[in-house]
Amino acid sequence: MNILVTGATGFLGKAACRRLIKMGHTVTGLGRNRAIGMELEKEGIRFFQADLEDRKRVIEACSGQQLIVHSGALSSPWGPYDSFYQANVLGTEHMIEGALRANVQRFVHISTPSLYFHNEDRVNVREDEALPQKFMNHYTETKCIAEQRIDDAFVRGLPVITLRPRALFGPEDNAIIPRLIEVNRRKFVPFMNPDVQIDLTYVDNVVDAICLSLTSEQRTLGQKYNITNGEPISLVKVLQLLFERIGEPLRLKKMNEKLLFRVAHFLEWYSRTFQQGQEPTLTRYTVTVLARTQTLNIEKARQELGYEPKISIEEGIELFAQWWKGQTDVRET
């Protein structure tokens, strides 16, 4: 099959491209980073350099494709609203238009369970639970609008499935775990409640869910699915496992949530007022994520897609650690 993967130079997009090319498909990866795109081309993946905001280029990339995996997005806890709207909403609108013109057989939309998140503990959250009236940041707000565009497109005939994978990690992760390692090296990792439970998802498990969605039954079309490792775990335990595996001391420091929230509020104000809006070292969203339990129910994906996580969190951390230490060795030589 001819398959287009957006966000191909990102963490999940790269992993999806590599799996699909190994399965014998003809894969085109759409992304912005030319250097990473050239690496993908060496692996037999056609690279199409484009911004999601570029309607003409996106429609061109969709031409001749039979399946589309739309994982491209602007994902960050901080930034101007317009940047998120352009990438996440307009970019999705352009993908929908291109997919409908190409008459694709299946469109897998990668969304986020951050949509569920607000400032309280939530356990075993299902896909049909009500979303908060006010979102925590521009990323979640624009991803919600993008889902609405996807739902409208389904009504217009787009054969789409939406996945909501939570907190991806694994080798080549350049976001979640590396940030924790950097914070720990600089000072310490703050925590507020030792009982906080989180869900993580090993990247290859998400790719499994994508592959299942490309060939799933008709009844799955128009549906949304939570994707996690299915093993809620204490945030403190994850940190202990991670730093033990990479061979670095973990510097945990218990902080007062209200105090940390006020500090984050000040840093956000300082950034907007004196630093031209650059991302502060701590945001209120980050504080809330560290302070609140959020776990997801994945029974719907198990029952309807046949999804079953194959790589456990502990195995995934070990695989990440092996990759991380290999990267450190390369940097030191």
C-alpha positions as CSV (number, residue, x, y, z in Angstrom):
1,M,0.0,0.0,0.0
2,N,1.0,3.6,-0.5
3,I,1.1,5.2,3.0
4,L,1.7,8.8,4.0
5,V,3.0,9.5,7.5
6,T,3.0,13.2,8.7
7,G,5.3,14.3,11.5
8,A,7.8,11.8,10.0
9,T,10.8,13.6,11.4
10,G,9.3,13.4,14.9
11,F,9.5,10.7,17.5
12,L,6.4,8.7,16.7
13,G,6.4,9.5,13.0
14,K,9.9,8.1,12.5
15,A,9.0,4.9,14.3
16,A,5.8,4.5,12.3
17,C,7.6,5.0,9.0
18,R,10.3,2.4,9.9
19,R,7.7,-0.2,10.9
20,L,5.6,0.3,7.8
21,I,8.5,0.2,5.4
22,K,9.6,-3.1,7.0
23,M,6.1,-4.5,6.4
24,G,6.6,-3.9,2.7
25,H,4.6,-0.8,2.2
26,T,5.6,2.2,0.1
27,V,6.0,4.9,2.7
28,T,6.2,8.7,2.2
29,G,7.2,10.7,5.3
30,L,6.1,14.3,5.5
31,G,8.0,16.6,7.8
32,R,10.0,19.8,8.1
33,N,13.5,18.6,9.2
34,R,15.5,18.0,6.1
35,A,18.5,16.4,7.9
36,I,16.3,13.8,9.5
37,G,14.4,13.4,6.2
38,M,17.7,12.5,4.5
39,E,18.3,9.8,7.1
40,L,14.9,8.3,6.4
41,E,15.6,8.3,2.7
42,K,18.6,6.1,3.4
43,E,16.2,3.6,4.9
44,G,14.0,3.5,1.8
45,I,11.4,6.0,3.0
46,R,10.5,8.8,0.5
47,F,10.8,12.2,2.2
48,F,8.4,15.0,1.4
49,Q,9.5,18.3,3.0
50,A,6.6,20.5,3.9
51,D,4.8,22.4,6.7
52,L,1.3,21.3,7.6
53,E,0.2,24.9,7.2
54,D,1.2,24.8,3.5
55,R,-2.2,23.7,2.0
56,K,-0.9,23.2,-1.6
57,R,2.1,21.1,-0.5
58,V,0.0,19.0,1.8
59,I,-2.6,18.2,-0.8
60,E,0.2,17.3,-3.2
61,A,1.7,14.9,-0.6
62,C,-1.7,13.2,-0.2
63,S,-2.1,12.6,-3.9
64,G,-1.8,8.9,-4.8
65,Q,-1.8,7.7,-1.2
66,Q,-4.1,4.9,0.0
67,L,-3.5,5.2,3.7
68,I,-2.6,8.2,5.9
69,V,-1.2,8.4,9.4
70,H,-1.5,11.9,10.6
71,S,0.9,12.2,13.6
72,G,2.2,15.7,12.8
73,A,1.5,18.4,15.3
74,L,3.0,21.2,17.4
75,S,3.3,19.6,20.8
76,S,4.6,21.8,23.6
77,P,3.4,23.1,27.0
78,W,4.1,26.7,25.9
79,G,3.9,29.0,22.9
80,P,1.7,31.5,21.1
81,Y,-1.9,30.4,20.3
82,D,-1.6,31.2,16.6
83,S,1.4,28.8,16.1
84,F,-0.7,25.9,17.7
85,Y,-3.7,26.8,15.6
86,Q,-1.8,26.9,12.4
87,A,-0.1,23.5,12.9
88,N,-2.8,21.6,14.7
89,V,-6.1,23.0,13.3
90,L,-5.3,24.3,9.9
91,G,-2.8,21.5,9.4
92,T,-5.4,18.9,10.1
93,E,-7.9,20.7,7.8
94,H,-5.4,20.6,5.0
95,M,-4.8,16.9,5.7
96,I,-8.5,16.2,5.6
97,E,-8.9,18.0,2.3
98,G,-6.0,16.1,0.8
99,A,-7.2,12.8,2.1
100,L,-10.8,13.3,0.7
101,R,-9.4,14.3,-2.7
102,A,-7.2,11.2,-2.7
103,N,-10.1,9.0,-1.6
104,V,-7.9,7.3,0.9
105,Q,-9.0,3.9,2.4
106,R,-8.1,4.8,6.0
107,F,-7.0,7.9,7.9
108,V,-5.4,7.4,11.4
109,H,-5.5,10.6,13.3
110,I,-3.1,10.9,16.3
111,S,-4.7,13.0,19.0
112,T,-3.9,13.2,22.8
113,P,-5.5,12.2,26.1
114,S,-4.2,15.5,27.5
115,L,-7.7,16.7,26.4
116,Y,-9.1,15.0,29.5
117,F,-6.7,16.8,31.8
118,H,-7.7,19.4,34.4
119,N,-6.6,20.2,37.9
120,E,-7.8,17.1,39.7
121,D,-7.0,13.4,40.0
122,R,-8.7,11.3,37.3
123,V,-8.5,7.5,37.3
124,N,-9.4,5.0,34.6
125,V,-10.6,7.7,32.2
126,R,-12.7,6.3,29.3
127,E,-13.0,7.8,25.8
128,D,-16.6,9.0,26.3
129,E,-16.1,10.9,29.5
130,A,-16.8,14.6,29.3
131,L,-13.9,16.9,28.4
132,P,-13.2,20.0,30.6
133,Q,-14.8,23.3,29.7
134,K,-11.5,25.0,29.8
135,F,-8.2,23.4,28.6
136,M,-4.9,23.7,30.4
137,N,-2.9,25.1,27.5
138,H,-3.0,26.1,23.8
139,Y,-1.8,22.6,22.7
140,T,-4.8,20.8,24.2
141,E,-7.3,23.4,23.1
142,T,-6.2,23.2,19.5
143,K,-5.9,19.4,19.5
144,C,-9.6,19.4,20.7
145,I,-10.6,21.6,17.8
146,A,-8.6,19.3,15.4
147,E,-10.6,16.3,16.7
148,Q,-13.8,18.3,16.0
149,R,-12.6,18.8,12.4
150,I,-11.9,15.1,12.2
151,D,-15.4,14.2,13.5
152,D,-16.9,16.5,10.9
153,A,-14.8,14.9,8.1
154,F,-16.0,11.4,9.2
155,V,-19.6,12.6,8.7
156,R,-18.5,13.8,5.2
157,G,-17.1,10.3,4.4
158,L,-13.5,10.2,5.6
159,P,-12.8,6.7,7.0
160,V,-11.0,7.9,10.1
161,I,-9.9,6.4,13.4
162,T,-8.6,8.6,16.2
163,L,-5.9,7.4,18.7
164,R,-5.1,9.2,22.0
165,P,-1.7,7.8,23.1
166,R,-0.4,8.9,26.4
167,A,3.2,10.1,27.3
168,L,5.3,8.3,24.7
169,F,8.8,7.1,25.5
170,G,11.6,4.9,24.1
171,P,14.9,5.2,22.2
172,E,15.2,8.5,20.3
173,D,12.7,10.2,22.6
174,N,13.9,13.8,22.6
175,A,11.2,15.3,24.8
176,I,9.9,13.7,28.0
177,I,12.8,11.6,29.5
178,P,15.7,13.8,28.2
179,R,14.0,16.8,29.8
180,L,13.8,15.0,33.1
181,I,17.4,13.9,32.9
182,E,18.5,17.5,32.1
183,V,16.5,18.9,35.1
184,N,17.9,16.3,37.4
185,R,21.5,17.1,36.3
186,R,21.0,20.8,36.7
187,K,19.3,20.8,40.1
188,F,16.7,18.2,41.1
189,V,13.4,16.7,40.0
190,P,10.5,18.3,41.9
191,F,7.6,16.2,43.2
192,M,4.6,17.0,45.3
193,N,2.8,13.8,46.0
194,P,4.5,10.4,46.2
195,D,1.2,8.7,45.5
196,V,0.7,10.3,42.0
197,Q,0.0,7.6,39.4
198,I,0.7,8.1,35.7
199,D,0.3,6.2,32.4
200,L,3.2,5.9,29.9
201,T,3.3,4.3,26.5
202,Y,6.3,2.7,24.8
203,V,6.6,4.0,21.3
204,D,6.4,0.7,19.6
205,N,3.2,-0.1,21.3
206,V,1.7,3.0,19.8
207,V,3.0,1.9,16.4
208,D,1.2,-1.5,17.0
209,A,-2.0,0.4,17.6
210,I,-1.5,2.4,14.4
211,C,-1.0,-0.7,12.3
212,L,-4.1,-2.3,13.8
213,S,-6.1,0.8,13.0
214,L,-5.1,0.7,9.3
215,T,-6.8,-2.7,8.9
216,S,-9.5,-2.7,11.7
217,E,-13.2,-3.6,11.2
218,Q,-15.6,-1.0,9.7
219,R,-17.2,-0.6,13.2
220,T,-14.1,1.1,14.4
221,L,-14.4,4.0,11.9
222,G,-15.2,7.3,13.5
223,Q,-14.1,6.0,16.9
224,K,-11.6,7.3,19.4
225,Y,-9.2,5.0,21.4
226,N,-7.0,5.6,24.4
227,I,-3.6,4.0,24.0
228,T,-1.2,3.4,26.9
229,N,0.9,0.6,28.3
230,G,-2.0,-0.4,30.5
231,E,0.1,-0.4,33.6
232,P,-0.4,2.7,35.8
233,I,2.7,3.3,37.8
234,S,3.9,5.7,40.5
235,L,5.8,8.7,39.1
236,V,8.4,8.3,41.7
237,K,8.9,4.6,40.8
238,V,9.4,5.5,37.1
239,L,12.0,8.0,38.0
240,Q,13.8,5.5,40.3
241,L,13.8,2.9,37.5
242,L,15.0,5.4,34.9
243,F,18.0,6.8,36.8
244,E,19.0,3.4,38.1
245,R,19.1,2.1,34.5
246,I,21.1,5.1,33.1
247,G,23.5,5.0,36.1
248,E,22.9,8.5,37.4
249,P,21.9,9.6,40.9
250,L,18.3,10.7,41.2
251,R,17.8,14.0,43.0
252,L,14.2,14.2,44.1
253,K,13.0,17.1,46.1
254,K,9.6,17.3,47.7
255,M,8.0,20.7,47.0
256,N,4.8,22.5,48.1
257,E,2.4,22.4,45.3
258,K,0.9,25.9,45.9
259,L,4.3,27.4,46.2
260,L,5.5,25.7,43.0
261,F,2.4,26.8,41.2
262,R,3.0,30.5,42.2
263,V,6.6,30.2,41.0
264,A,5.5,28.8,37.7
265,H,2.9,31.6,37.4
266,F,5.6,34.2,38.0
267,L,8.0,32.6,35.4
268,E,5.2,32.6,32.8
269,W,4.6,36.3,33.5
270,Y,8.3,37.1,33.4
271,S,8.7,35.2,30.1
272,R,5.8,37.1,28.4
273,T,7.0,40.5,29.8
274,F,10.8,40.4,29.5
275,Q,11.8,37.4,27.4
276,Q,9.6,37.8,24.3
277,G,7.5,34.7,25.2
278,Q,10.3,32.1,25.3
279,E,9.3,28.9,27.2
280,P,9.9,29.3,30.9
281,T,11.7,26.6,32.9
282,L,8.5,25.7,34.6
283,T,4.8,26.2,33.6
284,R,1.6,25.8,35.6
285,Y,0.6,23.0,33.2
286,T,3.8,21.1,34.1
287,V,3.2,21.6,37.8
288,T,-0.3,20.3,37.5
289,V,0.9,17.2,35.5
290,L,3.4,16.4,38.2
291,A,0.9,16.9,41.0
292,R,-2.2,15.0,39.7
293,T,-2.9,11.3,39.0
294,Q,-4.3,10.6,35.5
295,T,-4.7,7.1,34.3
296,L,-6.6,5.8,31.3
297,N,-8.9,2.9,30.5
298,I,-7.7,1.0,27.3
299,E,-10.4,-1.7,27.2
300,K,-12.1,-0.2,24.1
301,A,-8.8,-0.5,22.2
302,R,-8.3,-4.0,23.4
303,Q,-11.8,-5.2,22.5
304,E,-12.3,-3.4,19.2
305,L,-8.8,-3.0,17.7
306,G,-7.2,-6.1,19.3
307,Y,-4.5,-3.8,20.9
308,E,-2.3,-5.4,23.5
309,P,0.9,-3.6,24.8
310,K,3.8,-5.9,24.1
311,I,6.7,-3.9,25.7
312,S,6.3,-3.2,29.4
313,I,7.3,0.0,31.0
314,E,10.3,-1.6,32.7
315,E,11.5,-3.2,29.4
316,G,11.0,0.1,27.7
317,I,13.0,2.0,30.2
318,E,15.8,-0.6,29.8
319,L,15.7,-0.2,26.0
320,F,15.8,3.6,26.4
321,A,18.7,3.4,28.8
322,Q,20.7,1.3,26.5
323,W,20.1,3.8,23.6
324,W,20.8,6.8,25.9
325,K,24.1,5.4,27.2
326,G,25.1,4.6,23.6
327,Q,24.4,8.2,22.6
328,T,26.5,9.4,25.6
329,D,29.4,7.2,24.5
330,V,29.2,8.7,21.0
331,R,29.2,12.3,22.3
332,E,32.2,11.6,24.5
333,T,34.2,10.2,21.6
